[in-house]
Amino acid sequence: MFKLFSREPQGYANLSPADVKARLVADAHVQLIDVRSPGEFSQGHIPKAKLIPLNDLPRRHQELKKSGDIILYCLSAARSKRGALLLVELGYENVYNMEGGISRWPFDVKQ
């Protein structure tokens, strides 16, 4: 069944990088998940992000709280869309994908 409002047919919503930044500032409990590889993560990631590579997400999703917002990102949004869909299928709500990935993140990154 399709979710209403700004949700994609898959059950998650897309957020712009500016929207993600605003949510991170407004809510300290937002879970920001980087689904890239450890090597990509070490080259630079969004502050407060937790690394859970997409291939590890099926077995590590229990590390995430089901309450509150979960925002996923990768390099371009291809992997994070797959990760968002997986989390929705596993029963998570308030799942978001950052449009354009970190390649469109205009703010500071942590090395």
N, C-alpha and C positions, 0 to 999 in steps of 0.2 A: 504494500500500500504506500502511496506517495505521502510524504510529509508536506504540510502546508507551509506557507509563508516563504522565507528566503531559502529554504532547504532545496538541495538538488534532489532529483528523483531517487538518488541512492541513499538519502537520509542524512547527509552532512551538508554544511553550508561552506561557501567560500568567503574568505575575508581578505581584504587588501592588506598590504604590509602596514599601512598607516592605522588600519583598524586593529591589527594585531598589536602594534606598539601601544595604542590607547588602552587595550584590554590588559596588557602586561603592567602598565602604570596604575590602572584603576583597581586591579584585583591581584593580590599577591598569591592567590591560590590557583591561578590559571596554570595548567600543565602544558608546557611547550615542549614538543617532542620533535627532535631532528631524526629523520629516518634515513639519513645518508650513511655512508661507510665511516668507520673510525678515522681513516685517513683524510677524508673530506672534512670531517668535524674538526680535526686538529689543525686544519688550514684556516679555520675561522668559522665561528658559529654565533648565533644570537645569544646574548647574555641570558642566563636563567634556563637555557635549553638543556634537556636531558637527551642523551644519545641512546636511541633504540633503533638500530638499523632495520630496515623494512623486512629483511629475511629473518630477523630475530623476533619481530613483533608477535607472530602467532604463539610463541612460547613465553614471551615476556610481558604480554599485555596485562597480566595480573599485577604488575608493578604500578599500574595506573589506577587512580581512584575513579570510581564510576560517577561520583558526584562532581559537579563543577565542569568548567570548560576544558576541553582537550584540543589543542591546536597543533597540527602537524605541518612540517615543512621539509623540503629537500632542496635540490638545486633549482629545479624548474617547475615543480608541482606535479610531475608525473608519478613519482613514487609516493608522495604524500597523499595523492588522491587514492591510490590503491590501499594505503594504510588506513585512511579514513573510512573507506568502504569496509575493510576488514573489521575495524572497531565497531562500526554500526551493526554488522552481521553478528558480532559477539555480544550485542546488547548494550553497548555504550550509547549514551545520548550526549547532546551538546558537543558534538564532534565537528571540528572546523579544519579546513584546508587553507593554507596561505597561498593566495594566487601568485603565480610567478616564481615562487620559491625564494631562496636567499639571494638569487641573482638579481632580484628586484628590491631587496631590502636596502633602503637608503640610509639606514642608521648605523650606529657603531656595531662592530662585531668583536667578539672576544677571540683571541688567539690561543 
